[in-house]
């Protein structure tokens, strides 16, 4: 019986991963290498408050600037992906952001730091819509959801290393975070150039003659979905704002334990997300996204109710399940709404919705945290989760 159970589990994993195109695996490999070095953004609020002397609200304003840059980068990356090869946009994003990480490590003046953070965000966040467009182009319509889930697996497998290692490096020298993040960006760019070759990176893909370029701005249901994802992101992006501050101030966790907590999230996603999403492929995606949104918000809303490291891990597991049920599906939903000639624009606006949340979440979250306390912030996240559940369902 035990062997039979193990065999069925192994068969479900093989079925979930089999048949995906080679380019999807190559893009996921590039994503994995890039995310292995993701250290700066998860620890930026701690770097600014601990190493650079910023207040919590001041650090939140810098993160808000990153969000503004991400907003511009998301839109720019989407537009360029419809005009030139999305692989070329990926190459430019990885190469230039790698250099930007190195430069940011040496800046001390607040204006210089703010300018560099904004520029870094424009460069690095143009990666997201370009990657989504490349994945859509590499996949048939029936494979797109699995392609996005495989790429999320690569993201989270890399993030299992990045923040965890970043937490330990930060205990010794915060500058290591910038150097490693920059180096892995450049390494990912080199792998992309090797995998897709110069001719494909230079190519400008012509739109099919029969394709009609739909405008995402005239697609009402898509715009409604984008607004809901902004609200979703207001909670989710507390991960880079009030969440690490809460773990430090309320739970007394050092940087290494904060990194371990984030690594639990990514490890669970790596192990279970593909099979979970594959098992739910016949369910109404909007209802699944609604349930996931509720659980994601609930995980954060639980934070004021307990103490200790194990309780932190429990809350991480709750919002991780919610993340798997929501973010794993929403990109596939967007891809299905977009026409073949408009994938970049749709993915760009989809990324913009998260970038708007990236602007507002750290600004609002750190302000509420400092002015009213952690309880008001996290319970408010729970209320927002109830609204999202009802809106999607």
MOGI-V55868 format. One record per residue. N is the residue number from 0. RES is the residue in one small letter. BURIAL is + if it has 24 or more other C-alpha atoms within 12 Angstrom, else -. Layout:
# MOGI-V55868
n=(N	N)
res=(RES	RES)
burial=(BURIAL	BURIAL)
This chain:
# MOGI-V55868
n=(0	1	2	3	4	5	6	7	8	9	10	11	12	13	14	15	16	17	18	19	20	21	22	23	24	25	26	27	28	29	30	31	32	33	34	35	36	37	38	39	40	41	42	43	44	45	46	47	48	49	50	51	52	53	54	55	56	57	58	59	60	61	62	63	64	65	66	67	68	69	70	71	72	73	74	75	76	77	78	79	80	81	82	83	84	85	86	87	88	89	90	91	92	93	94	95	96	97	98	99	100	101	102	103	104	105	106	107	108	109	110	111	112	113	114	115	116	117	118	119	120	121	122	123	124	125	126	127	128	129	130	131	132	133	134	135	136	137	138	139	140	141	142	143	144	145	146	147	148	149	150	151	152	153	154	155	156	157	158	159	160	161	162	163	164	165	166	167	168	169	170	171	172	173	174	175	176	177	178	179	180	181	182	183	184	185	186	187	188	189	190	191	192	193	194	195	196	197	198	199	200	201	202	203	204	205	206	207	208	209	210	211	212	213	214	215	216	217	218	219	220	221	222	223	224	225	226	227	228	229	230	231	232	233	234	235	236	237	238	239	240	241	242	243	244	245	246	247	248	249	250	251	252	253	254	255	256	257	258	259	260	261	262	263	264	265	266	267	268	269	270	271	272	273	274	275	276	277	278	279	280	281	282	283	284	285	286	287	288	289	290	291	292	293	294	295	296	297	298	299	300	301	302	303	304	305	306	307	308	309	310	311	312	313	314	315	316	317	318	319	320	321	322	323	324	325	326	327	328	329	330	331	332	333	334	335	336	337	338	339	340	341	342	343	344	345	346	347	348	349	350	351	352	353	354	355	356	357	358	359	360	361	362	363	364	365	366	367	368	369	370	371	372	373	374	375	376	377	378	379	380	381	382	383	384	385	386	387	388	389	390	391	392)
res=(x	x	x	x	x	x	x	x	x	x	x	x	x	x	x	x	x	x	x	x	x	x	x	x	x	x	x	x	x	x	x	x	x	x	x	x	x	x	x	x	x	x	x	x	x	x	x	x	x	x	x	x	x	x	x	x	x	x	x	x	x	x	x	x	x	x	x	x	x	x	x	x	x	x	x	x	x	x	x	x	x	x	x	x	x	x	x	x	x	x	x	x	x	x	x	x	x	x	x	x	x	x	x	x	x	x	x	x	x	x	x	x	x	x	x	x	x	x	x	x	x	x	x	x	x	x	x	x	x	x	x	x	x	x	x	x	x	x	x	x	x	x	x	x	x	x	x	x	x	x	x	x	x	x	x	x	x	x	x	x	x	x	x	x	x	x	x	x	x	x	x	x	x	x	x	x	x	x	x	x	x	x	x	x	x	x	x	x	x	x	x	x	x	x	x	x	x	x	x	x	x	x	x	x	x	x	x	x	x	x	x	x	x	x	x	x	x	x	x	x	x	x	x	x	x	x	x	x	x	x	x	x	x	x	x	x	x	x	x	x	x	x	x	x	x	x	x	x	x	x	x	x	x	x	x	x	x	x	x	x	x	x	x	x	x	x	x	x	x	x	x	x	x	x	x	x	x	x	x	x	x	x	x	x	x	x	x	x	x	x	x	x	x	x	x	x	x	x	x	x	x	x	x	x	x	x	x	x	x	x	x	x	x	x	x	x	x	x	x	x	x	x	x	x	x	x	x	x	x	x	x	x	x	x	x	x	x	x	x	x	x	x	x	x	x	x	x	x	x	x	x	x	x	x	x	x	x	x	x	x	x	x	x	x	x	x	x	x	x	x	x	x	x	x	x	x	x	x	x	x	x	x	x	x	x	x	x	x	x	x	x	x	x)
burial=(-	-	-	-	-	-	-	-	-	-	-	-	-	-	-	+	+	-	-	+	-	-	+	+	+	+	+	+	+	+	+	+	+	+	+	+	+	+	+	+	+	+	+	+	+	+	+	+	+	-	-	-	-	-	-	+	+	+	+	+	+	+	+	+	+	+	+	+	+	+	+	+	+	+	+	+	+	+	+	+	+	+	+	+	+	+	+	+	+	+	+	+	+	+	+	+	+	+	+	+	+	+	+	+	+	-	-	-	-	-	-	-	+	+	+	+	+	+	+	+	+	+	+	+	+	+	+	+	+	+	+	+	+	+	+	+	+	+	+	-	-	-	+	+	+	+	+	+	+	+	+	+	+	+	+	+	+	+	+	+	+	+	+	+	+	+	+	+	+	+	+	-	-	+	+	+	+	+	+	+	+	+	+	+	+	+	+	+	+	+	+	+	+	-	+	+	-	-	-	-	+	-	-	-	+	-	-	-	-	-	-	-	-	-	+	+	-	-	-	-	-	+	-	-	+	+	+	+	+	+	+	+	+	+	+	+	+	+	+	+	+	+	+	+	+	+	+	+	-	+	+	-	+	+	+	+	+	+	+	+	+	+	+	+	+	+	+	+	+	+	+	+	+	+	+	+	+	+	-	+	+	-	-	-	+	+	-	+	+	+	+	+	+	+	+	+	+	+	+	+	+	+	+	+	-	-	-	-	-	-	-	+	+	+	+	+	+	+	+	+	+	+	+	+	+	+	+	+	+	+	+	+	+	+	+	+	+	+	+	+	+	+	+	+	+	+	+	+	+	+	+	+	+	+	+	+	+	+	+	+	+	+	+	+	+	+	+	+	+	+	-	-	-	+	+	+	+	+	+	+	+	+	+	+	+	+	-	+	+	-	+	+	-)
